[in-house]
Amino acid sequence: MAYNFAEELQWRGMVHDMMPGTDDLLNKETVTGYIGFDPTADSLHIGSMVQIILLMHLQRAGHRPVALVGGATGMIGDPSGKSAERNLLTQEILDKNIAGVQSVLSRFIDFEKGDEATRALLVNNYDWMKDFSLIDFARDIGKHLTVNYMMAKESVKKRVSGEGDGMSFTEFTYQLFQGYDFLHLYETLGCKLQIGGSDQWGNITTGTELIRRKAGGKAYALTTPLVTKADGTKFGKTEAGNIWLDADKTSVYKFYQFWITATDEDAINWIKIFTFLDQETCESLIEEHQKDPGFRSLQKRLAEEVTVMVHGREAYETAVEASNILFSKKVSPEQWSKMNSATLLEVFDGVPQTTISKDAIATPVDMVTFCADITKFLPSNSEVRRALKENSLSVNKNKVTDDKMISTDDIIAGNMILLQRGKKNYFLVIVE
C-alpha cells in the first residue's frame, strides 16, 4: 500500500465515525470502497470535494475506488439532513445531471489504470434497479429489515417526530435503496466499504446490516465530518450561490478567490482536508502562517493547491494574475496580454460600464473627449480636467496626463479599456 488510508484520514481530521475493524481490513487487503453521488444538478460543487478527495486518497493508498452515481436513488431524493421533501426530477433532467456528474468525477479519479480487479469504476445504480419490480424488491430486500430498525435512523426520526411536513413512503424507502446498492456492489464487486458524510451513517449502516442478514457477509462503514466554516455559514456557499467545480458555472477567478479569502481558522483546517500535502508540510505551513498571519501564506498555498487540482496550473496562474491586477497600482502591457475579457469582467464584477464603437477611437482622441463625451465616465469636461490636474486618472491601471490620447492601442483583453479615478472609482469601456 502507498500509505495507510485510515491513518492518513485521521491526522487530516477527516474521520467522524468508523466501524470497528475497518482499519484492520484496509491494512490486510486491497479493499473496494464506494461513495455515492446524488445527481441533483448537472455538475458538482465544492460541497462534494471531500467525497471526491476521499476516493482519490483510496486510490492513492492502493485500494479500489468506486464512484456511484444515483440514477435510481436520484429519482427519490435522500431525506438525510433535510426537513422537507425534495422535488422529484424528470428522467430528462436526471440523464443530463448524471452525464455532468460523471464528467466531473472523471477529472479526478483515474478509471483507466490497474487491472480488472483493481481498476476504479464509475457505476450508475439505475443499471441494476431499473428491472426490479416492487413485488421482487419487497420480497427479496424489504423482508430483511424491520420497520423498527428503519424508524430508529436519525434521518427518519427527525422527520417523523414533527420536523418539516413528515416523510413520504418514497423517502422512507431511500435507505433500503441505498442499502441494496451496498449489497449489490458487495455481491458483484466484493465491495466491503462504503464512505460518506456523517449524515450518511444511518444509510450506510443499513447497507452493512442488509449484507449481514441477506448475504451472511461483513461490510464496513466510514464517515467524515461535515465541513463547516468558522463563522457558522455553510461551506461552499457565497452570496452568489454555490462554488461549482466547472468553470462555466463558477469562473476560475471566483473559485480561486473563495480559497484565498478563507479565514485563518478555516485555512488551517482546509489545508489538511482539501490538499494532498503531507503532514510535515501542512504543519510547517501552519507554523509559518502563525508567525506572520498578515502575509496570508497559508491561504495562498491552499488556493494554489485546490485551484490547480480542479482547473489546472495555467488557469490558476491566470486567476493569480487577475487578482494581482486588481490590487496593483500599475499594470504592464505584458500582464494585460495574459487577460481575457471574461476574466476581467469577473475581476471587475459590478463596476459601471458602457459600450462604444471601435470607430470612435479609430482616430486618437484626447482624454477630455473620451471621458466626458464618448464614455460619460465623468460628468463634464471640467471634471475631467480637474481629475487630470489632481493626477487621479488612470487608463488600464496606469496614470495618465492631459497629453494622453486614447486609441485602439489602448484596448486590452480583446475588447476593453479600463478607466479609473482615484483608488476605487473604476469604469469599464467595452469596445465593439
VEXSE-834149 format. One line per 3 residues: number of its first residue (from 1); their letters; for each residue x negated, y negated, z negated of C-alpha. Coordinates in steps of 0.1 Angstrom, whole numbers, plus 5000, padded with zeros to 4 digits. Layout:
BEGIN
NUM	a	X,Y,Z  ...
***
This chain:
BEGIN
1	may	5000,5000,5000  4988,4965,5008  4999,4953,4973
4	nfa	5023,4962,4945  5057,4949,4957  5073,4946,4922
7	eel	5042,4931,4906  5040,4906,4934  5076,4895,4929
10	qwr	5072,4894,4890  5044,4868,4890  5063,4847,4916
13	gmv	5093,4846,4893  5114,4865,4919  5128,4893,4898
16	hdm	5161,4888,4879  5172,4925,4874  5155,4957,4884
19	mpg	5169,4992,4879  5147,5014,4857  5124,5035,4879
22	tdd	5123,5011,4908  5086,5001,4902  5076,5038,4899
25	lln	5094,5046,4932  5076,5017,4950  5042,5029,4938
28	ket	5045,5065,4947  5061,5064,4982  5069,5044,5013
31	vtg	5103,5030,5005  5130,5020,5029  5148,4990,5014
34	yig	5176,4968,5028  5191,4934,5024  5224,4923,5038
37	fdp	5231,4890,5055  5267,4877,5060  5273,4863,5094
40	tad	5293,4833,5081  5275,4809,5106  5256,4813,5138
43	slh	5223,4807,5121  5207,4810,5086  5198,4781,5063
46	igs	5171,4779,5036  5196,4795,5011  5188,4827,5029
49	mvq	5150,4822,5029  5144,4841,4996  5160,4872,5011
52	iil	5140,4868,5043  5108,4864,5024  5116,4895,5003
55	lmh	5119,4916,5034  5086,4901,5046  5070,4910,5012
58	lqr	5084,4945,5015  5068,4949,5050  5035,4934,5039
61	agh	5035,4958,5009  5036,4988,5033  5073,4996,5029
64	rpv	5101,4997,5055  5125,4967,5055  5160,4970,5069
67	alv	5179,4938,5076  5217,4945,5077  5240,4920,5095
70	gga	5275,4924,5081  5296,4926,5113  5322,4946,5094
73	tgm	5319,4931,5059  5318,4896,5075  5354,4902,5086
76	igd	5364,4904,5049  5341,4879,5030  5322,4886,4999
79	psg	5340,4874,4967  5308,4872,4947  5303,4837,4933
82	ksa	5335,4824,4950  5366,4811,4933  5387,4811,4964
85	ern	5391,4835,4993  5371,4827,5024  5387,4821,5058
88	llt	5387,4852,5079  5366,4849,5111  5378,4858,5146
91	qei	5359,4885,5165  5346,4860,5190  5331,4837,5162
94	ldk	5318,4868,5144  5300,4880,5175  5284,4846,5181
97	nia	5273,4844,5144  5258,4879,5144  5237,4871,5175
100	gvq	5225,4839,5159  5216,4856,5126  5198,4884,5144
103	svl	5178,4858,5164  5166,4841,5133  5157,4873,5115
106	srf	5136,4884,5145  5113,4854,5140  5102,4865,5105
109	idf	5104,4903,5105  5083,4924,5128  5107,4950,5143
112	ekg	5081,4964,5167  5051,4976,5146  5048,5010,5130
115	dea	5061,5045,5139  5097,5055,5139  5096,5064,5102
118	tra	5082,5030,5090  5093,5005,5117  5115,4977,5104
121	llv	5151,4979,5115  5179,4954,5123  5213,4971,5118
124	nny	5250,4960,5120  5274,4977,5097  5302,4973,5122
127	dwm	5285,5001,5142  5294,5027,5115  5326,5011,5102
130	kdf	5344,5005,5134  5357,5041,5138  5365,5046,5101
133	sli	5403,5049,5096  5419,5036,5064  5430,5071,5055
136	dfa	5395,5086,5060  5379,5057,5040  5404,5061,5012
139	rdi	5399,5099,5011  5361,5101,5016  5349,5069,4998
142	gkh	5377,5054,4976  5382,5086,4956  5347,5085,4942
145	ltv	5351,5051,4923  5378,5043,4898  5397,5010,4898
148	nym	5385,5006,4862  5349,5007,4874  5356,4982,4902
151	mak	5375,4959,4879  5346,4957,4855  5324,4939,4880
154	esv	5318,4902,4872  5328,4890,4907  5362,4907,4902
157	kkr	5368,4899,4866  5364,4862,4871  5389,4860,4899
160	vsg	5415,4884,4883  5413,4866,4850  5425,4834,4865
163	egd	5396,4817,4883  5410,4804,4916  5441,4819,4931
166	gms	5434,4855,4922  5420,4881,4946  5435,4898,4976
169	fte	5432,4935,4983  5410,4926,5012  5383,4910,4990
172	fty	5388,4937,4963  5377,4963,4988  5345,4944,4996
175	qlf	5323,4961,4970  5335,4995,4984  5324,4985,5019
178	qgy	5290,4973,5007  5287,5004,4986  5294,5025,5016
181	dfl	5267,5006,5036  5241,5017,5010  5254,5053,5011
184	hly	5253,5053,5049  5217,5040,5050  5207,5064,5023
187	etl	5221,5094,5042  5208,5083,5077  5176,5065,5069
190	gck	5166,5077,5035  5171,5041,5022  5167,5042,4984
193	lqi	5166,5005,4976  5189,4975,4980  5177,4940,4973
196	ggs	5198,4908,4969  5205,4877,4949  5215,4880,4912
199	dqw	5252,4875,4922  5250,4908,4942  5241,4931,4912
202	gni	5277,4943,4910  5280,4951,4947  5246,4968,4948
205	ttg	5252,4990,4917  5285,5001,4933  5263,5015,4961
208	tel	5239,5033,4937  5269,5048,4919  5285,5059,4951
211	irr	5253,5076,4962  5251,5093,4928  5287,5105,4928
214	kag	5291,5114,4965  5256,5124,4976  5242,5135,4943
217	gka	5213,5112,4950  5193,5085,4932  5191,5050,4945
220	yal	5177,5017,4931  5186,4980,4929  5165,4948,4926
223	ttp	5179,4913,4924  5163,4879,4925  5173,4847,4906
226	lvt	5194,4823,4925  5172,4794,4934  5183,4760,4920
229	kad	5170,4725,4920  5156,4710,4888  5183,4683,4888
232	gtk	5211,4708,4889  5221,4702,4925  5225,4731,4949
235	fgk	5193,4743,4965  5192,4738,5003  5219,4712,5003
238	tea	5214,4675,5011  5239,4647,5016  5238,4655,5053
241	gni	5246,4692,5046  5226,4725,5048  5189,4727,5058
244	wld	5190,4752,5086  5162,4774,5100  5170,4764,5136
247	adk	5155,4731,5149  5186,4723,5169  5207,4723,5136
250	tsv	5181,4707,5113  5152,4689,5130  5117,4699,5121
253	ykf	5111,4664,5107  5141,4667,5083  5131,4702,5074
256	yqf	5096,4690,5065  5110,4661,5046  5131,4684,5024
259	wit	5099,4701,5011  5076,4671,5010  5101,4652,4988
262	atd	5105,4680,4963  5102,4671,4926  5071,4682,4907
265	eda	5091,4708,4888  5107,4722,4919  5074,4722,4938
268	inw	5057,4743,4910  5085,4769,4913  5088,4768,4951
271	iki	5051,4772,4960  5053,4807,4944  5087,4816,4959
274	ftf	5086,4802,4994  5049,4808,5004  5026,4838,5007
277	ldq	4997,4820,4989  4981,4843,4963  4984,4838,4926
280	etc	4950,4823,4922  4956,4798,4950  4990,4788,4936
283	esl	4977,4783,4901  4948,4762,4914  4972,4740,4935
286	iee	4994,4735,4904  4964,4726,4882  4951,4702,4909
289	hqk	4985,4686,4912  4989,4681,4875  4957,4661,4874
292	dpg	4970,4636,4899  5008,4640,4905  5009,4608,4925
295	frs	4989,4623,4953  5016,4650,4957  4991,4676,4969
298	lqk	5014,4704,4958  5044,4691,4979  5021,4686,5009
301	rla	5008,4722,5008  5044,4735,5001  5058,4715,5031
304	eev	5029,4727,5053  5032,4764,5044  5070,4766,5048
307	tvm	5073,4744,5079  5045,4763,5097  5061,4796,5088
310	vhg	5096,4786,5101  5087,4763,5130  5050,4768,5139
313	rea	5018,4748,5135  5024,4724,5164  5059,4714,5152
316	yet	5046,4709,5117  5018,4686,5129  5044,4665,5149
319	ave	5065,4662,5117  5035,4651,5097  5026,4626,5124
322	asn	5061,4613,5124  5061,4609,5086  5027,4591,5088
325	ilf	5041,4567,5114  5070,4557,5092  5046,4547,5063
328	skk	5017,4534,5084  5011,4496,5088  4995,4502,5122
331	vsp	5000,4530,5148  4977,4537,5177  4988,4544,5213
334	eqw	4974,4579,5208  4997,4585,5178  5027,4573,5197
337	skm	5018,4596,5226  5025,4626,5204  5060,4615,5196
340	nsa	5092,4623,5215  5124,4603,5214  5144,4630,5194
343	tll	5118,4630,5166  5117,4592,5165  5155,4590,5162
346	evf	5152,4613,5132  5125,4592,5116  5144,4560,5121
349	dgv	5179,4575,5114  5204,4548,5106  5182,4520,5119
352	pqt	5202,4494,5141  5196,4500,5178  5205,4486,5212
355	tis	5202,4499,5248  5187,4478,5276  5179,4484,5312
358	kda	5143,4491,5322  5147,4464,5348  5150,4438,5320
361	iat	5113,4443,5313  5100,4453,5347  5086,4418,5348
364	pvd	5069,4410,5314  5090,4388,5291  5079,4367,5261
367	mvt	5088,4377,5225  5114,4349,5220  5134,4360,5251
370	fca	5131,4397,5243  5140,4395,5206  5168,4369,5208
373	dit	5183,4371,5243  5177,4406,5256  5180,4427,5225
376	kfl	5197,4404,5200  5173,4418,5173  5171,4383,5158
379	psn	5200,4358,5160  5182,4328,5177  5151,4316,5195
382	sev	5142,4295,5164  5144,4326,5142  5120,4345,5165
385	rra	5096,4316,5164  5098,4314,5126  5090,4351,5123
388	lke	5061,4348,5147  5047,4319,5127  5050,4339,5095
391	nsl	5032,4368,5112  5060,4391,5103  5069,4405,5137
394	svn	5057,4439,5149  5061,4459,5181  5057,4496,5178
397	knk	5042,4491,5143  5016,4466,5154  5017,4429,5145
400	vtd	5021,4405,5174  5016,4368,5180  5035,4343,5201
403	dkm	5015,4351,5232  5027,4387,5233  5046,4397,5264
406	ist	5069,4427,5264  5067,4451,5295  5073,4487,5304
409	ddi	5038,4494,5290  5053,4489,5255  5077,4519,5259
412	iag	5069,4548,5235  5083,4583,5233  5096,4581,5268
415	nmi	5123,4555,5263  5119,4534,5232  5105,4502,5218
418	llq	5103,4498,5180  5107,4462,5167  5101,4453,5130
421	rgk	5103,4422,5109  5087,4424,5075  5083,4458,5058
424	kny	5117,4473,5062  5137,4455,5089  5135,4479,5118
427	flv	5153,4478,5152  5152,4504,5179  5155,4495,5216
430	ive	5165,4523,5239  5152,4517,5274  5173,4532,5302
***
